């Protein structure tokens, strides 16, 4: 079979980037001759994380729609036109056989351009509520790969394939000594640990609530691993960062360690974060980001809550409820175990491989 070339487009957050890398690795594992090119947005974290994973990436001059400050969108049409010009050059040079989109505003011009050229396009929708851009792209996509059931209301039924949500392989496939994991964070094995992750970019409300109440946790013997998100570490008081039983960092490089040692996870409700929580079978307190498009994080969270696989706190109540909820849940080990077991039943294994095979099966049929 001839050498295949595949573009993977999208990014903006770890929830888009890490699944994209997982699929790229799965493609290369099936066929090492496949050439993969990433396309993302200049200035976003994919421009750093993708090369670290060993792949080349091209950056587009593009920005997303600002829902909070509408006046800032005046330049968006010009950036979109510019991005299409850049995409045209990339396609002319790379000549892709297929394009796989993982979401994020940089994926739209790439998939739309591929569809104009009748190049097979594959769209992955991780959330339980599809975004408008993905719904538009889904109409002409070769296949729409989804993470959850009930997506027929957003996409043509005949194009939907449930694959689950791909996660970083190191979350479930790495082996290590637990002593090394505890030592990595400087924490003790015989005391409960709560892992707080507001996402790769952080979560202001969660960070503020934790800063306000972290001493209440450590005073009763609860240890904390806290990912503040990029650019937020300096907002945390120096005295808190030096406190015993606490590990505070912008970004956790070894998330497999973090999940392994934690007894409870506090997280936003992005689809990939939830997939990782389910994959590791961890009980969680979910705090959906209230300004996510179509409030899709609440829909994501409720899919777990309705199955007894998590509890949820509204963002507006975080300041008053988070610390007491953490303390309450960690006191009830039986309930923690039940929630964790329920979460593990919702995880779809090998989503990255399923997606890779779907893409390659279509390309082989068209070859």
N, C-alpha and C positions, 0 to 999 in steps of 0.2 A: 504494500500500500504506500502511496506517495506521502511525503512529509506534510503533515497538517499544521496549519497556523491558526491559532485561536486568540482573539482579543478578549480580555476580561476587563470590563468597565465598571467604575463606581468607586465609592469610598466615602470619606468624610469623617467616619467614626470607626472605632474598632469593630462595631457590630456589622459593618459592611466589609471591612478590610480583611479580618482574620478568616471569615468564611470563604472569601475570594481566594486567598492564599491556599486554604485547605483544598479547594476544588482544583486549583492549579497543580498542587502536589499530587492529587489523585489522578489527574490526567497524565502527568509525567510518569506516574507509577505504572499505569496501564501501558503507555507507549512513550518511552524515553526520547523518541525522536520528535515529539510534538513541540512546536515552538509556541511559547506563550508570551504575549505582550500585554501589559497592564496599561490602562488609560485612566487617569484620575484628575483631580483638580489641583492646580498649583497652590502651594502654601498649606495644603492639608496634610494630615498625618500619613496618608498613603504614600506620599513622596519620600517618606523616611522608612516606613515599615516594609514596603514592598521590596526595595533594594536589599534590606537586611535579610529578607527571606530568599534572596538570590535571583530575583527577577528584575527585568528592565521595565521601567514605567515612563510613559509620556504624560506630561501635564498640560491641562487645558486652562485657558484664561476664562473661568466661568465661576459664577456664584449662584447660590440658591435664592429662592423667593423669601424675602424677609416679612413674616406675618406680623411681627410686633411693630416694626417701623416701616410702614408702607412707602414713605417718601424716599427711602434708600433704594427702592427698586427701579429708579429712573434709568439706570445704566444696564439693567438686565437684558433688554432686547439687543443692545449692541454687543454684550458679552456672548449672548447666544449665537448671534451671527458670526462673531469671531471664532467661537468654538467649532462651528460647523466647517469653517475654512480650515482650521487646524486638523479636524477629523478627516477631512478630505485628503490632506497631505499624508496623514498617517496611513490611511487605507491605500493610497497610491503606492506608498513605499513598502508597507508590510504585506498587503494583499491577503487579508484574512479569509479563511474558509468558513468561519463562524464567529459569532460574538455572543458572549455570555455577560449579562448584566446583573449586578448584585444590589443595585439601588444606590442612592446618593445622586445629587444633581448632575454629576459628571457622566452618569450612565445614559442619560436621555439623548443627547446629541449623537452619541456613538451608536446606540441601537437604532435610533430613527434613521440615521444615514445608512446603516447596513440594510434596513428594511427597504429603503429606496432602491438599493442595488440588488435586491432579492437574495441577499446573503442570509443564511439561516441565523435566526436570533433566538436565544434562550434567556428567559427572564426568571429570576428567582425572587419570590415574594415571601419574606420570612415572617411577616406580621399576620395577625388574625384579621386585620382590616387593611385592605390594599390602599396605597396612595394613588392620587389622581394620575401622576405621570406613568406609573406602572400599569394602571388600567388602560391608558391610551396605547402604551406600547404592546400590551397583551393582545390587543385585537389583531395585530399582524405578526405576532411572535410565532415561531415554529412550535414552541412548547413553553408552557408556564409551569415552572417547578415551584411547588408551594410547601410551606412548613406545617400547615394545619388543615384540618377538614373544613368544609363549609365555605370554600372560596368561589363556588359557582356564581355567587351574586356579584362577583367582581370581574370574572374572566370567562371566556367561552368554555363551556364544560368539556368539549372535546379536546381542548388543548392543555387541560390541567393534569399534572402528574404529581402526586404527593411523594415527596422525597424526604421530608423533614428538613431541619436546619443544620448545615455543616458547622462544626466547631473545630477549634484548634486541636490537632492530634495529640499534643502533649497533655491535654486535659485528661484524657482517658487512656492513653497508650503508653505513657512513660512509667518507669519503675524507679523507685528511690527509697532510701531509708527514711522513716518518719523522723528519726532524730535529726537528720539533716534539714528537714522542712522546718521543724521548730527552731533549730539553731539559726536558720536563714533570717527569721523574723525576730530572733532574740527573745522568744517566749517560752513559757514553761508548759510541760505536757500535762500536768495534773490540775490545770485550771481552765475553765471554759473560755472559748475564743469566739468572738463575733467578727465576721468579715464584712466590711462596709465598702461597697463599690458603686459609686454614682455614675459609672461609665468612664470611658477613656478621656472624656472632656470634663468630667466632674458633674456634680449636681449641687447647686447653691443651697437649696433648702436642707438637703441631707447634711452637707458640710456644716451649715450653721447650727443645726440641731445637735449634731455630734460634738461640735466645739463647746456648745453650751452645757452639755450633759455628760461628757466623757468621764469626768472625775467621779460622777455618781456611779458609773460602771466599774471603774478601777477600784473604788473604795469598797466594793462588795466582792472583789476578786474576779471580775470579768476582764479578760484581756481583749485588746482591739487591734485588728489589722485594718488600716484605713487608707484607701486609695482616694486622694483628694481630686485627682484629675489634673490634666496639664495646666500649668500656670496658677494653680491654687494653693500650692504648698506654703508659700510665703504668707498666706492669709491666716494660717494656723499659728497661734502663739508659740513662741520658742519654748516656753516652759512645758507646754503640752507635748511637744515633740520629744522632749527629754524625759518624759514621765515613764516610769517602769511599767511594764505590762502593756506597752503601746508601741506599735510600729506604724508610722505615718509616712507615706510616700506619694509622689505624683502618679507614678505608674508602677504596677506590680509586674516585674519581669518574669516571675515564676508563679503563674496563676495555678498551676497544678499543685504546688506546695500550699498555696493559700486555701484552696478548696479542701485539700486533704486534712489540714489541721483545724479547720473551722467547724464549730458546732451549729452555727446559725449564720445566714447570709442576709445582709440588708442591701437591696439593689433597686435601681430603676427597673422598668419592665420592657426593655428592648428585647426583641425576639431571640437574639443570639445569647444575650445574658441569661435568659430563661432556659434556653437549650443547654447551656453549660451547667446551670443549677440542677436541671433534671438529669443530665448525664452523670453528675456526681452524687445525685440522690440527697441533696442538702435541703433542709427546711429553710424557708425564707420569709422575710418581711418585704413585700414589694411596695414601692412608692412610685406609681406611674408619673411620668413627666406630663403635666396637664396641658402643655402647649404643643405636644406632638401632633402632627397632621392627623385630622379626623379623630383625635384622642385615641389613637390606635394602641398606645401603651396600656390604657385601662382595659381595652378589649383583650390584649395579651394576658394581662394579669388575671382577669376574671376567668380565663380558660383554665388557669391553675387553681384559683380559689374555689371554683365550682366543683373541682375534683378533689378537694381537700388536700391540695398539694402546695399551698402557700396561704399566708394571710396578707391582707392589703391595708395600707394606710393612705388616705388621700393626702396629696401634697400640702394642702392647706392646714392639715392637722399634724404635720410632722413635728413641729416644734414642741407641741404639747404631749404627743403620744409616743414618739419613737423610743425614748430611753426607757420608759416604764414598760413598753411592749417587749423590748429586748430582755429586760429583767424577768418579766412574767414568763416568757417562753422558755428561757434557759432554766427555770425552776422546774419545768414539767418535761422530764426526759421522755416519758411515754408518749406525750403528744408530739414532741420533736421527732421521735423515731417514726411515728405514723405519718406525719407530713412529708418527711424525707422519702419514705417508701412509696407514698402516693406520687411524689414528683418523679421518682425513677421510672415508674410505669409509663410516663408520658414521653419519654425520650425515644426518638427514632434513631437507631444505630446506623452508622456508615452512610450518612446522608451525602458526604462529599463524594464517595464512590458511586452512589446511585446517580447523582447529578452528572458525574463524568461519563458514566456509561450511557446515559440517555443522550448526551451530546454526541458521543462517538458513534452510537448506533445510527443516528440520523445521518451523520456525515458518511458512514460506510454505505448506507442505502443510496445516497446521492452520488457516490464516487463512480 
